[in-house]
Amino acid sequence: MLTKAPKQLPTPNSDFYHFADTLSADERAILQKVRTFMESKVQPIINKYWVEDAFPFEVLPAFKELNIGGLGYEGHGCAGGSQLLVGLVGIEMARVDVSIATFFGVHSHLAMGSIALDGSEEQKQKWLPPMARLEKIGCFGLTEPLVGSGTGGGLTTTAKREGDTWVINGQKRWIGNAPWCDISIIWARDVDDNQVKGFIVENKSTPGFSVEKMQNKIALKVVQNGQITLKDVHVPEANRLQGGNSFRDTARVLRGTRYYVGWEATGCQMGAYEHALKYTQERLQFGKPIGSFQMIQDLLAKMLANIVACQSMAIRTAQLADEGKLTDQQAALSKAFTTAKARETVSWAREVLGGNGIIADYNVARFFADAEALYSYEGTYQMQNLIVGKAITGFSAFI
């Protein structure tokens, strides 16, 4: 008697419209290299580190070999590449772990991006090459304990010039990578002209600079966030970002990183969806895989539709960035939409897994929690909508 071979089921694939195929062959190779690293080095260990609220320093040597520091920026040792590649790399990282994508985004896009966009030629030559090689890791100090959405006009961290030195006092909070990195980009208000200025601070050798690791987070637990205290920190004029002379210059950096969060939010959904889909193919109830049930398939289809919508918006945003046409309001709309949809998608993924959806071992719980951080950081959902609202009505609703 012949035994019927088991049915070959589709492999979970959240790039349903094959967006990665729009990259050049060289960029696809970079993307594949990142995917291999994330699946072989990060996926097997990440749940353990997430539960323990710790960073997997063991993967950094292999991470460095990817040679993607400064992705999207040209020259000074940076990896270069299109904004589409930047985004799809962010997706590849986030679909395995959002914290790793955030670590890289803070270092490569916020810290390196500040120097690339607002630094002098001398500063770029000095700092970008070792940062691109990940020999020096950076963070970005803007948010404060009492100032989040109001950083544009309400920074309490101050900088006072004394000859060729600046004296900085204040605190920064929620600063990713801060407890262990080497370089901080600190934004402070110049007490003389009341303008926001940027400074490169060497964490480990600057007197008066200290960091306390933030504890007991429920999201992005692998990213190490810190509260920075600056007490009479002396920074030479040579370390002041020469092009960072107002919050408008800070906002130039944030425009790119804001829509990068949209890529992370999309990757977060993709990871949750792929784990949920695989679970439905294997989990049996009433003698059948639950993936054969109508209500489960309805949820999976809705999750995939959210993902494709977010991918489409993020890709168009990247195209505008590559053309030099991306506006603050376009970046804001992308961040708001993708993070809101991420909350919905990961919620459905958790629902599909039932009780197993709240256990880290099944991966979906990690994405479910991490989506909450994406929804709030780099500007809250409401603040992004007010940026869009001002652009489309001509009226500012900000206080």
N, C-alpha and C positions, 0 to 999 in steps of 0.2 A: 504494500500500500504506500503510495507516494504521500509525503508530508509536504503541505503547502508552506513555502518559504514565508517568513514574516514580512509584512508590508514595510517597504522602505519609506520612512517618514521624512518630510522636508527638514533640513537643518535650519535652525532659527537664524534668520537674517533680517536685521532691521534696516538695512539699506535697500529698501524695497524697490526704489526707483533708480538704483545704481548710480547715485550721485558721485561716488568715488571714481567712477570710470571717466568723469569729465576732467580729471587731472592728467597732466602729461605723464609719460612713462617714467621719467625720473622721479617725479613727485609721488607717483603711485608706489614706487620702490621704497621711498622714505616712509610713506604711510604703512606699508607692509612691515617694515622694520620695527616701527613703533607698536603695531599690533602684536607682533611676535614677542616683543619685550614684555608688553603688558600681560599677555596670556601665559607666557612661560615663567616670568620672574615675579610678577605682582599677584596675579590671580590666586596662586596656590597658598600665599601667606597673608593676604590682605585682611581677611576676616579676623585673624588672630590679633593683628596690630590695631584694627579698628576697635575691637572689644577692649583692648588694653590701653587705648588712648595714647598710642605710641607711633613714632615715625619709623619706617623700615629703612634705616641707614644702610642695611646690607645690599640694597638694590642700587645704590648710587654709583658704584663703579660701572655697572652695566648701563645705567642711565647715561652716564657721561659718554659712553661709546656710541650713543645714538647721534651725537654731534648736531643737536638741534637747538642749542642755546642761542637766543637772539633770533629765533625763527620769525621770518617776516621783515627783518631789518637787514639792510645791505651794508657791507663793509665792516671794518674793525673786528674781524673774526666772527661776525654774526652769520647765522646759517642761511639768511635770505629766504627766498620762496614767496609764493603768492599768499594773499590773505585767505584764499580758499584752502590752501594747504595748512595754514595756521589753524583754521577752524576744524578741518577734518582730523588733524592731529589731536586737537582738544577733545573731539568726539571720541577718538580711539582710546584716549586715556580715561575719559569719564565713563565710557561704557564698561570699563573694568572697575575703576574706582575714581570717584569725583575728587577725593582728597589729593590724589597724585596729580590730577589735572590742575587743581588749585595751587598746589606747591609750585608746579611749573609756571602757571600763569602769573603768580605773584613775582617769581624770580625773573622770568624771561620777558613778560609783557609790562608789568608795573615797574619793577626796579630797573631793569635794563632799558625798558621803554622810556622811562623818565630821562635817563642819560642820553639815549639816542635822539629824543625829541627836543629836550631842553638843555642838554649839556653843550659845552664848548668843544671844539675840535680836540684840544688837549685833554679834556676830561674823557671824551670818547676813546681816545687812544690809550689812556691809562687804565680805564675801568672795564670797558666792554670786552676786550679779548679774554682776560681771565674769567669774567663772568660767563662768556660764551662757552668756555671750556668747563664750566661748573667747578672751577677751582675756588672761586669766590661766589657765595650764594647771597642773594639780596632779599630785602623786604621793603615794604612801602608804608610809611607812617603818616597817615592822614587822619583817620577817625580817632576821636578822643573819648575819654570816659563820659563826658557830658555833652559831646557834640558829635552827631552822626550825620543826619540829613542836612544840617545847617553849616557844614564846613565851609561853604563858599564865602560866608560873611562872618562866621562866628568862631573861628579858631581861637582857642585860648593859649596855645603854645606860642611863645614869643621868641623873637630873635632881635638882639640889640648889637649893632655894629660898634666895635671898639678898635679903631685902626684897621689892621688887616685881619682881624679876628671877629667872629660872630659868637655871641654868648646866647645859648638857647636854654629856655626853661619851659617845662610843661610835661604833659603826659600824652601817650598814644595808647589806644586800646583796640583789641581784635586784630592785631597785626600778625598775619600769617608768616611763618618761618622765623619770627623774631627771637624765640628762645635759643636758637642755635646758629643763626646765619652770621655772615661776616660784615655785611654792608646794609645800612638802612638809608632809605630816601626819606628824610624828615621834612615835612611841610610846616612852616611856622609863619606867624604874622610879624612883619617888620614893624617894630614899635614907632619908627620914625615916619614912615609913609603909609602905614596900615595895610600894606599889600602882602599877599601870600607869596613866600619865596621857598625854594627847595634847596636842601642841603644833603650832601653825601657824608654820612657819619660812619666811621669804622667802629663797629660795636665793641670789639674785644680789646681795643687799645685806647679807648677814649675815656678819660676820667669823668665821672658824673653821669655816665650812661649805664642804666641797669634795666633788666627785663625780668618780669615775673610771669611764669607760664600760667595761662588760664586753665582752670580745672572744671571737670564735671559737665562738659558739653554733651549734647545729645546728637549733634550733627557734625560732619567733617571732622571726626574724631582723630583721624590720622594726621591732619594738618595741625602743627603745633602753633597755637595762637598765643601772643604775649601782650602784657601791658608794659609799655616802655615808660620809664621815668628819666627825664633829662633835667639834671640839677647843675646849673652853671656849666653846661657843656660848651667847651670852646672848639669852634670849627673854623679853620682858615678860610679866607676869602676864595682861595683856590678850589675849595670844595663846595662853594655855592654854585648851584646850577645857573650858568650864566644866562640861559634863556628862560629861566623860571622866575619871572618877576611879577606875576599876578595870578589869581586863581584861574584866569583864562588859560594860562599855560599849563596849570594842573589839569584842567578840563580836557586839554588836547590828549593827554595820556589816558584819561578816564574814558574818552569816547571809544577808543579801541578796546580797552579791557571790558567795558560795559557789554559790548556785543559779543566779546569772547565768552562771557558768562552764558550768553544764549547758546553757544556751542556746547558748553558744559552741561547746561540744562537738557539739551537735546541728547547728548551722550548718556546722561543719567537715565533718561527715559528708555533709550535703546538697551542699556544694560538690564534694567528692570524687566522690560518686555521680553528680551531673549531668555532670561532665567525663568520667567513665568511661563513662556511658551514651552520650553523644554520640560518644565514640571508637569504641564498639562498632558504632554505626550507620554509621560511615564507613570503618573499618579492614577491608580485604579480606584474606582468606586462603582458599586453595583455591577462589578465584573467588566467594566469598560474604562478605557482611558478618559479622564474628565475632559480632555481636549475634543472628544466627540460630542460633548453636550452643547446644545444650542446657546445657552446663556453664557457659557465660557467663551465660545467662538465669537459671540457678540462683543464681549469685553475685549478680547484680543484684537478684533478688527477696529474697535474704537481707539485702542491704544496705538495701533499702527498708524491710523489716520492722524492722530496728534503728532506722532513722530515725523511723518512725511510733511505735514504742514510746517512744523518747526524747522526741519531741514531746508525746506524751500525758502522760508523767510531768511534763515541764517545765510544761505548761499547767495541770495540776492544782496544781502548786506555786505558780504565779502566782495562781491563784484563791484559794488559802489565804492568800497574802501580801496580796492585796487585801482579804480579809476580816479581816486582823489575826490569823490563826490559825496562821501558819506557825511550826513549831518548828525548833530547831537540828537535830534528828535527821532531820526530813523534808528539810531543805535538804541535809544531809550525804548522805542516801541518793540524792537526785537527782544530786548532783555525782559520787558514786562510780559510779553505774550508767551515766550518760551518757558519762562519760569512758572507762570501760572498753569500752563498746560502740563509741565513736569509734575506739579503737585497732583493733578488729576490722574495722569498716567500711572505714576508710582502707587497711587491709592488703589487703582484697579488691579495692578500687579499684586499688591499685598492681599487684596480681596480674593484673587484667584487662588492664592496659596493657603487661604484659610488661616488656621492657627499657626501653621509653619511660616506664615508671612511675617511673624514678629520675632523669629529666631534668626540670629545673624548667620548661622550655618547655611541657610538657604539663599543668602546674598541679597534677596529682595528687601529685607528689613534695612539693610545699609543704604540702599538707594532711596528708600522711603524716607528715612531720617535726613539724609544728606540734601534732599530736595528742599527741605525747609530753609537751610542756610542759603542756598542759591536764590531763593525767593526774596531774601532780605539784603544780602550783601551787594556791594557795588551800586547801591541806590535801591531803595524799596520799590515795590510795585507801584505804590501810590505816587511816589516822587517821579517815577518814569512817566506815568500817565499825565502828570501835571506839566512835564516838559513837552509832551506831545500836545496836550491841550493848549498850551500857550502858542505853539507853532500853528495850530490849525484855526484858532479863534482870533489870535492877535491880542488876547488879554492874558495877563499874568495872574494866576490864582495863588501864587506863593505869598506867604505872610510877609 
